[in-house]
Amino acid sequence: MRVLAVGDIHGCFTEFSELLEAARFDPASDLLLSTGDIIGRGPKPLETLRYFLRHRDRIVTVLGNHELSLLRNYSIWRQNKSTAARDQFLAELKARELGMILKDPDGEEMIAYLRSRPLAYYDKERQLLLSHAGLAPEWSTSQALACAAETEQVLQSGLFDSFMANMFSDKPDSWSKIQKKEKKQKKSEKQTDRDDGAQDEEPTASLSPLKLKRLIYTVNAFTRMRFCRSDRSLEFMCKDGPETARQQYGLLPWYELADKLLPGEKIVFGHWAALEGKCPRPGIVALDTGCVWNGSLSMTDLDHLNLRYVVKAHH
């Protein structure tokens, strides 16, 4: 069985279809992985989603920032009680794509599909991590997968709306600081239990302040990250290329600091079109080649990472 991986499609379904043909993708025998951002900005998001739904057993896509933005808009829309308020929201430019999906007969199924997508996927046989933006330097692969699983559970739970309302924030940007706060809180709770003679109880399912911080950091690391500061904290404002960011702001691409990978582990990511599909670090593969920005759409074979199928944008 071939396992192929495709970069950010962004609704460029025509180019995606041509790329599938070029790679001779066969849903009956191949598996396709996607770096996320399958929708957003491009001309054919519905066609792209329909294809992914139709072949859901043979395609694994992780969530990108555009899917999460759409889910947040969906959360806002469905919490509006009046039809007029809902229609007014869908008339806004930021909700244009959501409106297209909700008008489709399969719209609710598409939303449910996106809510159930993972933030990260790990191929044990190939020791390969797939995510939209990469791997936060403060995480090992096992830590990353545990954080992804926690967040995915919330996205599919009754806490969805609460999380969506608080998801977009540049803080916290440091995993180590979150861990320090958690250790301090646990120590305080143990002392309180001893003082009160209380028995350990099962935690209630709620978004405590520290849990919310973990979730926000996780979403940012998996879907927004490009650069890090020297202390490995995440930085989100810089849009320059790696060398400009290094020279002018002292920022480093996340992949230069990702030293917690086990021997032989590899990463495939998208999100960063400015890299033009080039990552200088062996074993870390950049697949976003900016199709929606009039670049190209790229695919690779996970057993032959130097092999690329490429289709130029023509929309």
C-alpha distance (Angstrom), angle and dihedral (degrees) to the residues before:
residue distance angle dihedral
M1 . . .
R2 3.78 . .
V3 3.79 118.1 .
L4 3.80 112.3 -154.8
A5 3.80 128.5 -175.4
V6 3.81 126.2 -154.9
G7 3.80 129.0 -162.1
D8 3.81 129.2 -128.2
I9 3.83 108.6 -40.5
H10 3.83 98.5 -176.1
G11 3.78 93.1 -168.6
C12 3.82 93.4 -55.3
F13 3.79 90.4 138.8
T14 3.81 97.1 160.7
E15 3.80 92.1 58.3
F16 3.81 90.5 41.7
S17 3.81 90.6 54.8
E18 3.80 91.2 49.5
L19 3.81 90.2 48.8
L20 3.81 91.7 52.3
E21 3.80 88.3 52.5
A22 3.80 93.0 47.4
A23 3.80 91.1 51.6
R24 3.83 91.2 41.1
F25 3.77 90.4 -129.4
D26 3.80 110.6 -165.6
P27 3.83 114.4 -166.1
A28 3.79 89.0 -160.4
S29 3.79 93.5 64.0
D30 3.83 110.2 8.6
L31 3.80 132.4 71.7
L32 3.81 120.0 -141.7
L33 3.80 123.2 -154.9
S34 3.81 122.2 -165.0
T35 3.80 128.0 -158.2
G36 3.82 90.8 -141.9
D37 3.81 132.6 -112.2
I38 3.78 88.1 98.8
I39 3.83 86.5 156.1
G40 3.80 135.1 35.2
R41 3.82 130.9 88.1
G42 3.81 96.7 7.0
P43 3.82 127.8 104.7
K44 3.83 102.8 -113.2
P45 3.81 113.4 41.8
L46 3.82 94.0 144.3
E47 3.79 93.7 53.7
T48 3.79 89.9 48.1
L49 3.80 93.5 49.8
R50 3.80 91.9 46.5
Y51 3.80 90.8 54.3
F52 3.79 92.0 49.1
L53 3.81 91.0 47.9
R54 3.80 92.6 48.1
H55 3.80 91.9 51.9
R56 3.80 98.5 33.2
D57 3.82 91.3 133.3
R58 3.81 91.4 58.1
I59 3.81 101.2 35.9
V60 3.79 128.7 68.1
T61 3.79 116.2 -169.7
V62 3.77 124.8 178.5
L63 3.79 121.4 -146.4
G64 3.78 119.1 -92.8
N65 3.79 129.5 -166.9
H66 3.81 91.3 -94.4
E67 3.80 93.3 56.5
L68 3.80 89.9 48.9
S69 3.82 91.4 48.8
L70 3.78 89.5 52.8
L71 3.81 91.5 48.3
R72 3.78 90.1 51.1
N73 3.81 90.5 52.2
Y74 3.80 88.6 48.8
S75 3.80 90.0 53.0
I76 3.82 91.2 51.2
W77 3.81 91.5 46.6
R78 3.78 96.9 50.2
Q79 3.80 93.3 47.9
N80 3.80 90.8 58.3
K81 3.80 104.5 98.1
S82 3.79 100.4 -159.9
T83 3.79 125.5 69.8
A84 3.80 90.1 -135.7
A85 3.80 92.0 55.3
R86 3.79 90.9 48.2
D87 3.80 92.8 49.6
Q88 3.79 91.3 46.7
F89 3.80 90.8 52.7
L90 3.81 92.8 49.4
A91 3.81 89.1 51.6
E92 3.81 89.8 64.1
L93 3.79 115.9 99.4
K94 3.80 93.5 -122.4
A95 3.82 90.3 59.1
R96 3.83 97.2 45.2
E97 3.79 94.0 107.0
L98 3.81 92.5 45.3
G99 3.80 88.9 53.1
M100 3.81 90.8 53.4
I101 3.79 90.9 51.3
L102 3.80 96.2 46.1
K103 3.81 91.2 51.3
D104 3.79 90.2 54.4
P105 3.84 116.7 94.4
D106 3.82 88.0 -125.5
G107 3.81 94.2 43.2
E108 3.79 98.3 113.6
E109 3.79 90.1 46.4
M110 3.81 89.1 52.3
I111 3.81 90.9 52.3
A112 3.80 91.4 48.1
Y113 3.80 89.0 49.1
L114 3.79 92.4 53.6
R115 3.80 92.8 46.3
S116 3.79 89.3 55.7
R117 3.80 96.4 50.2
P118 3.83 118.7 111.2
L119 3.78 126.3 -117.4
A120 3.80 90.2 -141.0
Y121 3.78 137.6 17.5
Y122 3.80 125.9 -160.6
D123 3.80 124.2 -158.3
K124 3.81 103.2 -155.8
E125 3.79 94.8 -169.2
R126 3.80 92.1 55.8
Q127 3.83 96.3 30.5
L128 3.78 87.7 -128.3
L129 3.80 130.0 149.0
L130 3.80 119.4 -155.3
S131 3.80 120.2 -163.3
H132 3.78 137.5 144.1
A133 3.82 99.8 -112.6
G134 3.81 104.3 14.6
L135 3.81 135.8 -111.0
A136 3.81 123.1 -38.8
P137 3.82 108.7 -121.0
E138 3.82 91.6 -129.0
W139 3.81 90.8 60.1
S140 3.77 134.7 76.7
T141 3.79 115.0 -147.0
S142 3.82 91.3 -101.6
Q143 3.82 91.5 51.3
A144 3.79 90.5 48.7
L145 3.79 93.1 51.1
A146 3.82 91.7 48.4
C147 3.81 91.3 51.5
A148 3.80 90.6 46.3
A149 3.81 91.3 52.2
E150 3.81 91.9 50.5
T151 3.80 91.7 51.8
E152 3.81 94.1 43.9
Q153 3.80 89.3 54.7
V154 3.81 90.6 55.0
L155 3.81 92.2 48.4
Q156 3.80 89.1 57.9
S157 3.81 96.3 41.9
G158 3.79 138.6 78.0
L159 3.80 87.4 -91.2
F160 3.81 90.6 69.9
D161 3.81 97.1 102.4
S162 3.80 93.2 43.9
F163 3.79 91.4 52.5
M164 3.79 94.3 44.3
A165 3.82 90.0 54.5
N166 3.81 90.7 56.9
M167 3.79 103.0 29.7
F168 3.81 102.1 98.6
S169 3.79 108.6 77.0
D170 3.80 135.6 118.2
K171 3.80 89.9 -140.0
P172 2.94 137.0 112.3
D173 3.80 95.3 40.7
S174 3.83 99.0 164.3
W175 3.81 125.0 69.4
S176 3.81 93.0 -166.5
K177 3.81 90.9 57.8
I178 3.81 90.4 52.3
Q179 3.80 90.0 51.1
K180 3.81 91.8 50.4
K181 3.81 90.8 52.4
E182 3.80 91.0 48.3
K183 3.80 92.3 51.4
K184 3.79 90.7 48.9
Q185 3.80 91.5 49.5
K186 3.82 93.3 48.3
K187 3.78 90.8 50.0
S188 3.80 90.2 50.8
E189 3.81 91.9 47.8
K190 3.81 92.4 50.5
Q191 3.78 90.6 51.4
T192 3.81 90.8 49.8
D193 3.82 91.0 49.8
R194 3.80 91.5 51.4
D195 3.76 91.6 48.4
D196 3.81 92.7 48.8
G197 3.78 96.5 36.7
A198 3.82 87.9 -126.3
Q199 3.80 123.8 166.2
D200 3.78 121.9 -127.9
E201 3.80 111.5 -93.0
E202 3.76 133.1 -164.8
P203 3.82 109.2 -95.2
T204 3.78 114.9 -112.1
A205 3.79 118.9 -116.6
S206 3.78 101.7 -103.9
L207 3.76 140.6 122.5
S208 3.77 101.2 -104.0
P209 3.81 115.1 -171.6
L210 3.81 92.2 -102.9
K211 3.79 93.8 45.9
L212 3.80 89.4 50.9
K213 3.80 89.5 52.1
R214 3.81 90.3 52.7
L215 3.79 91.7 49.6
I216 3.81 94.3 47.9
Y217 3.80 91.8 48.5
T218 3.80 90.3 48.1
V219 3.80 94.0 51.6
N220 3.80 91.6 46.3
A221 3.80 93.3 48.2
F222 3.78 93.9 49.3
T223 3.82 99.9 39.3
R224 3.84 112.3 19.9
M225 3.81 108.4 29.5
R226 3.78 122.9 116.6
F227 3.79 107.9 135.3
C228 3.79 135.1 34.0
R229 3.77 134.1 -165.3
S230 3.80 119.5 -120.1
D231 3.82 89.8 -94.6
R232 3.84 87.9 58.9
S233 3.78 94.5 -110.6
L234 3.81 115.0 141.7
E235 3.82 122.8 -104.2
F236 3.80 121.6 -162.3
M237 3.81 108.0 175.4
C238 3.80 101.4 72.3
K239 3.81 116.1 91.3
D240 3.81 97.1 170.3
G241 3.79 127.2 110.8
P242 3.82 120.2 -86.3
E243 3.80 96.9 -98.0
T244 3.80 95.1 46.5
A245 3.80 90.7 47.9
R246 3.78 90.9 49.4
Q247 3.79 96.0 48.1
Q248 3.81 99.5 39.9
Y249 3.80 103.2 32.7
G250 3.79 106.6 17.2
L251 3.80 90.8 -118.9
L252 3.79 124.2 147.9
P253 3.81 131.1 -152.1
W254 3.80 108.3 -106.3
Y255 3.81 92.1 -120.1
E256 3.81 92.1 63.1
L257 3.81 89.8 61.5
A258 3.81 99.2 39.5
D259 3.81 97.0 108.9
K260 3.81 99.2 143.6
L261 3.79 93.9 82.2
L262 3.79 114.4 120.4
P263 3.82 118.1 -121.3
G264 3.78 108.8 -74.7
E265 3.81 96.1 14.4
K266 3.80 116.9 136.1
I267 3.80 136.3 -168.1
V268 3.80 131.7 -147.5
F269 3.81 116.1 -167.0
G270 3.80 142.5 161.0
H271 3.83 130.4 -172.5
W272 3.81 97.2 94.6
A273 3.81 108.6 86.0
A274 3.81 92.1 167.3
L275 3.82 88.8 71.2
E276 3.82 87.7 64.0
G277 3.79 90.4 -143.2
K278 3.80 93.7 -56.7
C279 3.80 124.3 122.5
P280 3.80 116.2 170.5
R281 3.79 94.2 -151.3
P282 3.82 114.2 90.9
G283 3.78 114.3 -120.8
I284 3.81 94.3 23.7
V285 3.79 111.6 98.4
A286 3.82 124.4 -162.7
L287 3.81 112.4 -157.2
D288 3.81 105.9 172.4
T289 3.80 106.0 102.7
G290 3.80 97.2 166.8
C291 3.78 104.3 -105.2
V292 3.80 91.7 163.7
W293 3.82 88.6 52.5
N294 3.81 91.2 55.4
G295 3.79 92.7 -91.9
S296 3.79 120.1 108.4
L297 3.79 143.5 -79.4
S298 3.80 117.1 -116.9
M299 3.79 137.1 -161.7
T300 3.79 132.5 -177.7
D301 3.80 137.7 -167.6
L302 3.81 109.6 -120.5
D303 3.80 91.0 -142.2
H304 3.80 91.1 51.0
L305 3.81 106.0 35.0
N306 3.80 93.0 174.2
L307 3.80 89.8 61.3
R308 3.81 114.2 93.1
Y309 3.77 131.7 -175.6
V310 3.81 109.6 -159.6
V311 3.78 133.9 -175.0
K312 3.80 120.7 -173.5
A313 3.79 119.1 -127.9
H314 3.79 115.1 -107.4
H315 3.80 106.1 169.3
